[in-house]
Amino acid sequence: MISLIAGIKSRLPEADWPVVVAALRSEPQTWAELQDPVFAAQVLEAAGADRDRWSPAFIGLLRLDQQQLFEPLRAAPMQPVTEKLRYQAAAVYEKLAGKGAVGEQPTPDLSQATLLALAFRERRRLLGGWDQLADDLSIASAEFWRLPISCLFGLMPNPQELLAQLISIDQSTELQQLGLHALLSNPLPLDVQSAHLLELVRDFPLPHFLTLLRSLTNVNAPLAQQAAVQALENLQDRDHGNNPGLSEIQRLLLEAEVRQISGQSAQADSLLRSAWEASRQLEVDLAAKVAEANGADVDAVAALQESADPKKIRNRSKRPTSLLAAANVAFKSGDATEAKELAVAALRSATKETEPADSRKALLLRQLSDLFVELELTEEALSAAEAALQAQPNDAECALQFSKLLLKNEKTVEALQQAHLAVALAPDRGEVRRNLAKALQNNHQPVGAFREWKAMLDHEDQPTIEDWLSFAESGLQSNHIDEAIKACQYALALQPTNGAAYALLGSALLAQGDEGSALAYLRRATELAPAQIEAWLALAQLQIAGKAPQEALTALISAQQFTQPSARLQGLLATILQTLGRDEEALATYEKAAQLADEQVDTETAQSVALKYSRQRR
């Protein structure tokens, strides 16, 4: 996955990264086939910097070795495909039709899906319309047709015509969702997707529109939000009448949900409160009527009304939102055991539940993951974060949270994968750039880390001292010495007594050959940040190079008072002792360095110490 996303980022403009990656990940079969490194390399070469070619249609034609037909097939007026390809397409459809709709058909691969799309395209060319499309699709489940319809969208001169047939008020929910999937799985910018959709749903009645909006919220919350905002403008002009009872409650709930999706939380809250008051009054009236119909007395009426107590309903609830809320209350009250049990129950319920919209489920799972971190339940935190990303595979925030957790738990390769994904989905966010830079550093890729730190600084309004120091460190490691020096100077301008900045600046000046200045900065670094071992090591190495081993020995002996035990420090100390002819002390220090290297899993130091130790004993 790293090579594919990195390849996309290296070829396409930054603005197209989230468009292309989100479209590819919206179609699981396409994404799965692109995990083949050979095919991925072929697509990268053929699609290049052309965003339109990152569509299921072009990638499918490439599978068939027919990519040269991509542009001609989308041109108007519609032209037939070659006779051989037309025959292949018809044969695939007829074979499928011959099996009938009995049983579940396996998901088509890209080649088969593209041929089916070509078969539908040919029928549209011959018949002049899509009136027969619903019947043609009836031979298999709607799930089966997701990839073929996505391919078909990219093979048409006027794909809006196809969407109008599928996203119609007269069509079934399954076919409407097919149309949405085709829209989302093709690499179109958000404003273009929104224009396509709003043209189709402008006159949908509120209940029908909200059903479609819920489906859209599951897979693309930003597009759903744009559509909801536009729909609210139309709602203002409609007369809802003064419907009594349940119909009025329904209207309030529907409009509140649209406002929630559009991001208008305050207005949604007001509508929900109105619906709540109306429902409480209706509940009381119904309780009285039930009691009256059964000859019940006043006490029975009171019992029926009490049964609607929201606290009791909440206590009986097994919904993950209620369980999470209870877990948070328990944790804040100091009952960690109860909080853990409730949080685990919430995770179990959330990963089984299918009713809530995926965007809400993803948010709940992210909140659960944060709580698990506070409860020190590492595996559960990772499981919740991974489940959140599965619920919303194109949510950069989910990928970012999962990456950070993986990095925190030293799963560096997996963390880097998710960090690349987060940046591809949200390249203009400084935090996702920062996370990718850290992941690259942890995977010992200083050149990539330097590039990402630089991009992060470009996107961040107020970089921190830590940002400048990390940029300087990556610059030093990737041989961008001038950039490293400038970054240290920025950090010192923000905090003139920052020892880490002095240490990095000293190392950078040493790399430039300015040993005098480097020595001064490194000495200052050990004074300001004595716990930072890198400054001591660099200072000692510079003193050794300057033929001052006794000064280096003094520095490292001082360092041991302030720093954590280090195999590297002990190894360098042993070398100095050997240089000074203190062989027995050197031998004992080599042994201590070897022991620490083994404990700290420092393979490089262990090998170096072992070699020097063997020579010392001869």
C-alpha positions in Angstrom: 0.0 0.0 0.0 2.9 2.4 0.7 4.3 2.1 -2.8 0.9 2.6 -4.4 0.0 5.7 -2.4 3.5 7.1 -2.6 3.4 6.6 -6.3 0.0 8.4 -6.6 1.5 11.3 -4.5 4.6 11.5 -6.7 2.5 11.7 -10.0 -0.6 13.7 -9.2 -1.0 17.3 -8.0 -1.5 17.5 -4.2 -5.1 18.7 -4.7 -6.0 15.4 -6.5 -4.6 13.0 -3.9 -7.7 12.8 -1.7 -10.0 12.7 -4.8 -8.2 9.7 -6.3 -7.4 7.8 -3.1 -10.9 8.1 -1.8 -12.4 7.0 -5.1 -10.1 3.9 -5.3 -10.8 2.9 -1.7 -14.6 3.3 -2.3 -14.4 0.4 -4.6 -13.0 -2.6 -2.6 -12.4 -4.9 -5.7 -10.4 -2.2 -7.5 -8.4 -1.4 -4.4 -7.8 -5.1 -3.8 -6.4 -5.7 -7.3 -4.2 -2.6 -7.0 -2.4 -4.3 -4.1 -0.7 -6.5 -6.7 2.7 -4.6 -7.1 3.0 -5.5 -10.8 -0.5 -4.3 -11.7 -0.1 -1.2 -9.5 3.1 -0.3 -11.3 1.3 -0.8 -14.6 -1.5 1.5 -13.6 0.8 4.1 -12.2 2.6 4.2 -15.5 -0.5 4.3 -17.7 -2.7 6.7 -15.6 0.2 9.0 -14.5 -0.9 12.5 -13.7 -4.3 12.3 -15.4 -6.9 12.2 -12.7 -9.7 10.9 -15.0 -7.6 7.8 -15.8 -7.7 6.7 -12.1 -11.3 5.7 -12.7 -12.6 2.1 -12.5 -13.3 2.3 -16.3 -9.7 3.1 -17.3 -8.2 0.7 -14.9 -10.6 -2.0 -16.1 -9.8 -1.3 -19.7 -6.1 -1.6 -18.8 -6.8 -5.0 -17.3 -8.3 -6.0 -20.8 -5.3 -4.3 -22.5 -7.8 -2.0 -24.2 -6.8 1.3 -22.5 -6.5 3.1 -25.9 -10.3 2.9 -26.1 -10.9 5.1 -22.9 -11.2 8.4 -24.6 -13.1 7.2 -27.8 -15.7 5.4 -25.6 -16.5 8.6 -23.7 -16.8 10.8 -26.8 -20.2 11.9 -28.3 -21.9 10.6 -30.3 -21.5 7.1 -28.9 -19.5 4.8 -31.1 -19.6 1.0 -31.0 -16.6 -0.9 -29.6 -14.7 -3.4 -31.8 -16.6 -6.5 -32.8 -14.4 -8.8 -30.8 -14.8 -6.8 -27.6 -18.5 -6.4 -28.2 -18.8 -10.2 -28.6 -16.8 -10.8 -25.4 -19.0 -8.3 -23.4 -22.2 -9.9 -24.7 -20.9 -13.4 -23.8 -20.1 -12.4 -20.2 -23.6 -10.9 -19.7 -25.4 -13.8 -21.4 -23.5 -16.3 -19.3 -24.5 -14.5 -16.1 -28.1 -14.2 -17.3 -28.1 -17.9 -18.0 -27.4 -18.7 -14.4 -30.4 -16.6 -13.3 -30.8 -14.8 -10.0 -30.5 -18.1 -8.1 -28.0 -17.9 -5.2 -25.3 -15.3 -4.5 -23.1 -14.5 -7.5 -19.4 -14.0 -6.7 -18.1 -10.4 -6.9 -16.9 -9.8 -10.4 -13.2 -8.9 -10.9 -12.1 -5.8 -12.8 -12.0 -7.6 -16.2 -15.5 -9.1 -15.8 -16.9 -5.9 -14.5 -15.6 -3.9 -17.4 -17.0 -6.3 -19.9 -20.4 -6.1 -18.2 -20.2 -2.3 -18.3 -19.4 -2.5 -22.0 -22.4 -4.8 -22.6 -24.7 -2.2 -20.9 -23.1 0.6 -22.8 -23.8 -1.2 -26.1 -27.5 -1.8 -25.2 -27.8 1.9 -24.4 -26.3 2.8 -27.7 -28.7 0.5 -29.6 -31.9 1.3 -27.6 -31.3 5.0 -27.1 -32.2 5.0 -23.4 -31.9 3.3 -20.0 -35.5 2.2 -19.6 -34.5 -1.5 -19.7 -31.7 -1.0 -17.1 -33.6 -2.2 -14.0 -34.6 -5.4 -15.8 -31.1 -6.0 -17.0 -29.8 -5.6 -13.5 -32.4 -7.9 -12.0 -30.4 -11.1 -12.8 -28.1 -10.5 -9.9 -28.0 -8.7 -6.6 -27.4 -5.0 -6.4 -24.2 -5.7 -4.5 -22.9 -7.6 -7.5 -23.4 -4.6 -9.8 -21.4 -2.1 -7.8 -18.2 -2.4 -9.7 -19.8 -2.8 -13.2 -21.9 0.3 -12.8 -18.9 2.2 -11.5 -17.0 1.2 -14.7 -20.1 2.1 -16.8 -20.1 5.6 -15.3 -16.6 6.3 -16.7 -17.4 4.9 -20.2 -20.3 7.2 -21.0 -20.3 10.6 -22.8 -23.0 11.8 -20.4 -22.8 9.9 -17.1 -25.4 12.2 -15.5 -28.0 10.4 -17.7 -27.1 7.1 -16.1 -27.3 8.6 -12.6 -30.7 10.1 -13.4 -32.0 6.6 -14.2 -30.6 5.1 -11.0 -31.1 8.0 -8.5 -34.7 8.5 -9.2 -37.6 8.7 -6.8 -39.3 5.8 -8.6 -36.3 3.5 -8.2 -35.7 1.1 -5.4 -33.3 2.0 -2.6 -30.8 -0.6 -3.9 -30.6 1.0 -7.3 -30.3 4.5 -5.8 -27.4 3.3 -3.7 -25.8 1.9 -6.9 -26.0 5.3 -8.4 -24.4 6.9 -5.3 -21.6 4.3 -5.4 -20.9 5.0 -9.0 -20.6 8.7 -8.2 -18.3 8.2 -5.2 -16.1 5.5 -6.8 -15.1 7.8 -9.7 -12.4 10.4 -9.1 -14.5 13.6 -9.2 -13.9 16.6 -6.9 -16.4 17.3 -4.2 -18.0 20.2 -6.0 -18.5 18.2 -9.1 -20.1 15.3 -7.2 -22.3 17.7 -5.4 -23.5 19.3 -8.6 -24.3 15.9 -10.1 -26.3 14.9 -7.0 -28.2 18.1 -6.3 -29.5 18.2 -9.9 -31.1 14.8 -9.3 -32.6 15.2 -5.7 -33.8 18.8 -5.8 -37.4 17.7 -5.9 -37.3 14.7 -3.7 -39.8 14.8 -0.8 -38.1 15.1 2.6 -38.5 11.5 3.7 -37.2 10.1 0.4 -34.3 12.7 0.4 -33.4 11.8 4.0 -33.2 8.1 3.2 -30.8 8.8 0.4 -28.9 11.2 2.6 -28.5 8.6 5.3 -26.9 6.2 2.8 -24.6 8.9 1.6 -23.6 9.9 5.2 -22.4 6.3 5.7 -19.8 6.6 3.0 -19.1 10.3 2.3 -20.0 12.7 5.0 -18.6 15.9 3.3 -20.8 15.3 0.2 -23.8 14.5 2.4 -23.2 17.8 4.3 -23.1 19.8 1.1 -26.3 18.2 -0.1 -28.1 18.7 3.2 -27.2 22.4 3.3 -28.6 22.9 -0.2 -31.8 20.9 0.7 -32.4 23.1 3.7 -32.8 26.1 1.4 -35.7 24.3 -0.3 -37.2 23.3 3.0 -37.7 26.9 4.0 -40.1 27.4 1.1 -42.3 24.4 1.8 -45.5 24.4 3.8 -45.5 21.5 6.2 -49.0 22.2 7.4 -50.0 21.8 11.0 -50.1 18.0 11.3 -51.1 16.8 14.8 -49.5 13.9 16.7 -47.0 11.5 15.2 -46.8 13.1 11.7 -45.6 16.4 13.3 -43.0 14.5 15.4 -41.8 12.7 12.3 -41.4 16.0 10.4 -39.4 17.5 13.3 -37.2 14.5 13.5 -36.6 14.4 9.8 -35.7 18.0 9.5 -33.5 17.8 12.6 -31.5 15.0 11.1 -31.0 16.9 7.9 -29.7 19.9 9.9 -27.4 17.6 11.9 -25.9 16.2 8.7 -25.5 19.7 7.3 -23.6 20.8 10.4 -26.3 23.0 11.9 -26.2 21.4 15.4 -27.9 24.3 17.2 -30.9 24.3 14.9 -31.1 20.5 15.1 -31.1 20.6 18.9 -34.0 23.1 18.9 -36.0 20.8 16.6 -35.2 17.7 18.6 -36.3 19.4 21.8 -39.6 20.3 20.1 -40.0 16.7 19.0 -39.2 15.5 22.5 -41.9 17.8 24.1 -44.4 16.7 21.5 -43.6 13.0 22.1 -43.9 13.3 25.9 -47.3 14.9 25.6 -48.4 12.2 23.1 -47.0 9.5 25.4 -49.0 10.9 28.4 -52.2 11.1 26.3 -51.7 7.5 25.1 -51.1 6.2 28.5 -54.3 7.8 29.8 -56.3 6.3 26.8 -54.9 2.8 27.4 -55.7 2.9 31.0 -59.2 4.2 30.3 -59.8 1.6 27.7 -58.9 -1.1 30.2 -60.8 0.3 33.1 -57.6 1.1 35.0 -57.5 3.5 37.9 -55.3 6.5 38.5 -52.5 4.4 39.9 -52.3 2.4 36.7 -52.1 5.6 34.6 -49.3 6.8 36.8 -47.4 3.5 36.3 -47.8 3.6 32.6 -46.5 7.2 32.5 -43.6 6.3 34.7 -42.6 3.5 32.4 -41.6 6.2 29.9 -39.1 7.7 32.3 -36.0 8.4 30.1 -33.6 7.4 32.9 -35.1 3.9 33.1 -35.0 3.6 29.3 -31.3 4.7 29.3 -30.5 2.2 32.1 -32.0 -0.7 30.1 -30.2 0.4 26.9 -27.5 -1.8 25.4 -26.7 0.6 22.6 -22.9 1.5 22.4 -23.6 5.2 22.8 -25.2 4.6 26.2 -22.5 2.2 27.2 -19.8 4.6 26.3 -21.5 7.4 28.2 -21.8 5.2 31.3 -18.1 4.1 30.9 -17.0 7.8 30.8 -19.1 8.5 33.9 -17.5 5.5 35.7 -14.0 6.6 34.7 -14.5 10.1 35.9 -15.9 8.8 39.2 -12.7 6.8 39.7 -14.2 3.4 39.1 -11.7 2.1 36.5 -13.0 -1.5 36.8 -16.6 -0.6 36.0 -15.3 1.8 33.2 -13.3 -1.0 31.6 -16.3 -3.5 31.6 -18.6 -0.9 30.1 -16.1 0.3 27.5 -15.4 -3.3 26.4 -19.2 -3.9 26.2 -19.6 -0.8 24.1 -16.9 -2.0 21.7 -18.5 -5.4 21.4 -21.9 -3.8 20.7 -20.5 -1.2 18.3 -18.6 -3.7 16.1 -21.8 -5.9 15.9 -24.3 -3.1 15.4 -25.3 -2.2 11.8 -28.2 0.2 12.4 -26.3 3.6 13.0 -24.8 5.4 10.1 -21.1 4.5 9.6 -19.9 8.0 10.2 -21.5 8.1 13.6 -20.2 4.6 14.4 -16.7 5.7 13.4 -16.9 8.7 15.7 -18.1 6.6 18.6 -15.3 4.0 18.0 -12.7 6.8 17.9 -14.0 8.1 21.3 -13.9 4.5 22.6 -10.3 4.2 21.4 -9.4 7.4 23.3 -11.0 6.0 26.5 -9.2 2.7 26.1 -5.9 4.6 26.0 -6.8 6.3 29.2 -7.7 3.0 30.7 -4.4 1.5 29.5 -6.1 -1.2 27.4 -3.8 -1.1 24.5 -5.2 -3.9 22.3 -8.8 -2.7 22.8 -7.7 0.8 21.8 -6.1 -0.5 18.6 -9.2 -2.6 17.9 -11.5 0.3 18.3 -9.3 2.6 16.1 -9.1 -0.1 13.4 -12.9 -0.6 13.5 -13.4 3.1 13.1 -11.3 3.2 10.0 -13.2 0.2 8.6 -16.4 2.0 9.2 -15.1 5.1 7.4 -12.2 4.0 5.1 -11.8 7.5 3.6 -11.7 9.4 6.9 -8.3 11.0 7.4 -9.0 11.5 11.1 -9.6 7.7 11.5 -6.4 6.8 9.6 -4.5 9.4 11.7 -5.7 8.1 15.0 -4.9 4.5 14.0 -1.5 5.5 12.8 -0.6 7.3 16.0 -1.7 4.3 18.1 0.4 1.9 16.0 3.4 4.2 16.3 3.0 4.5 20.0 2.9 0.7 20.3 6.1 0.4 18.1 4.3 -1.1 15.1 6.2 1.1 12.9 5.6 -0.4 9.5 1.8 -0.5 10.0 1.9 3.0 11.4 3.6 4.2 8.3 1.0 2.6 6.0 -1.8 4.4 7.8 0.2 7.7 8.0 0.6 7.6 4.2 -3.1 7.0 3.8 -4.0 9.9 6.1 -1.8 12.3 4.1 -3.2 11.2 0.8 -6.8 11.8 2.1 -6.0 15.2 3.8 -2.7 16.6 2.4 -3.5 20.2 3.6 -3.6 19.3 7.3 -0.4 20.0 9.2 -1.1 17.3 11.8 -1.3 14.4 9.3 1.9 15.7 7.7 3.5 15.8 11.1 2.4 12.2 11.9 3.8 10.9 8.5 7.1 12.7 9.2 7.4 11.0 12.6 6.4 7.6 11.1 9.1 8.0 8.4 11.7 8.9 11.0 10.8 5.8 13.0 11.2 3.7 9.9 14.6 5.2 9.3 13.7 7.1 6.1 15.3 10.5 6.8 14.9 11.8 3.2 11.1 11.2 3.2 10.9 12.5 6.7 12.7 15.7 5.7 10.3 16.2 2.8 7.2 15.7 5.1 8.5 18.0 7.8 9.0 20.7 5.2 5.5 20.2 3.9 4.1 20.2 7.5 5.8 23.6 8.1 4.3 24.9 4.9 0.8 23.9 6.1 1.1 24.9 9.8 0.4 28.5 10.8 2.3 28.3 14.1 5.0 25.5 14.1 6.2 24.5 17.6 9.8 24.3 18.8 9.5 20.5 18.5 8.5 20.9 14.9 11.5 23.0 14.1 13.8 20.6 16.0 12.4 17.5 14.2 12.8 19.2 10.9 16.4 20.1 11.8 17.1 16.5 12.9 15.7 15.1 9.6 17.7 17.7 7.7 20.9 16.6 9.5 20.2 12.9 8.8 19.4 13.5 5.1 22.4 15.9 4.5 20.3 19.1 4.2 22.7 20.8 6.5 21.8 24.4 5.6 18.1 23.7 6.2 19.0 22.1 9.6 21.0 25.1 10.7 18.1 27.5 9.8 15.6 25.3 11.6 17.8 25.4 14.8 18.1 29.1 14.5 14.2 29.4 14.3 13.9 27.2 17.4 16.4 29.3 19.3 14.6 32.5 18.3 11.5 31.0 20.0 13.4 29.6 23.0 17.0 30.9 23.4 17.8 28.4 26.1 16.7 25.3 24.3 19.5 22.7 24.8 18.2 20.4 22.1 18.5 23.2 19.5 22.1 23.9 20.6 22.9 20.2 20.3 21.5 19.9 16.8 23.1 23.2 15.7 26.5 22.0 17.0 26.1 18.7 15.1 25.1 20.6 12.0 28.1 23.0 12.2 30.4 20.0 12.8 29.0 18.4 9.6 29.9 21.7 7.8 33.4 21.4 9.2 33.2 24.4 11.6 34.7 22.5 14.6 35.3 25.5 16.7 31.7 26.8 16.6 30.4 23.2 16.9 32.4 22.7 20.1 31.0 25.8 21.7 27.4 24.9 20.9 27.7 21.3 22.0 29.2 22.4 25.4 26.3 24.8 25.8 23.9 22.0 25.0 25.3 19.8 27.8 24.8 22.7 30.2 21.2 23.5 29.1 20.0 19.9 28.5 22.3 17.6 30.4 19.9 14.7 30.1 20.2 14.7 26.3 22.8 12.0 25.5 23.3 13.0 21.8 25.0 16.3 22.8 27.4 14.5 25.1 28.3 11.9 22.5 28.8 14.5 19.8 31.0 16.6 22.2 33.1 13.6 23.2 33.6 12.5 19.6 34.7 16.0 18.6 37.1 16.1 21.5 38.6 12.7 20.5 39.0 14.0 16.9 40.7 17.1 18.4 43.3 14.9 20.2 41.8 15.6 23.6 40.8 12.1 24.9 41.1 13.2 28.5 38.5 15.9 28.0 36.3 13.4 26.2 36.6 11.1 29.2 35.7 13.8 31.6 32.6 14.7 29.5 31.3 11.2 29.4 31.9 10.6 33.1 29.8 13.7 33.7 27.2 12.5 31.2 26.6 9.3 33.2 25.3 11.5 36.1 22.5 13.0 34.0 21.6 10.4 31.3 19.9 7.0 31.2 22.2 4.0 30.9 23.3 3.8 27.3 25.2 1.1 25.3 26.5 3.8 22.9 27.9 5.9 25.7 29.6 2.9 27.4 31.0 1.8 24.1 32.5 5.2 23.4 33.8 5.4 27.0 35.5 2.1 26.6 37.2 3.3 23.4 38.5 6.4 25.2 39.8 4.3 28.1 41.6 2.0 25.6 43.1 5.0 23.9 44.4 6.3 27.3 46.0 2.8 28.0 43.6 1.9 30.8 43.0 -1.6 29.3 41.4 -3.3 32.3 38.9 -0.5 32.8 38.3 -0.5 29.0 37.6 -4.3 29.0 35.1 -4.0 31.9 33.4 -1.1 30.2 33.1 -3.0 26.9 31.4 -5.8 28.8 29.0 -3.3 30.4 28.3 -1.9 26.9 27.6 -5.3 25.5 25.2 -6.1 28.3 23.3 -2.8 27.8 23.2 -3.3 24.0 21.6 -6.7 24.5 19.0 -5.3 26.9 18.2 -2.3 24.7 18.2 -4.4 21.5 20.8 -2.1 20.0 22.2 -4.5 17.3 24.5 -1.9 15.7 26.2 -1.0 18.9 26.4 -4.7 20.0 28.3 -5.7 16.8 30.7 -2.7 17.2 31.4 -3.5 20.8 31.8 -7.2 20.2 34.5 -6.5 17.6 36.4 -4.0 19.8 36.0 -6.3 22.8 37.5 -9.3 20.9 40.5 -7.1 19.8 41.0 -5.8 23.3 41.3 -9.3 24.8 44.0 -10.4 22.3 
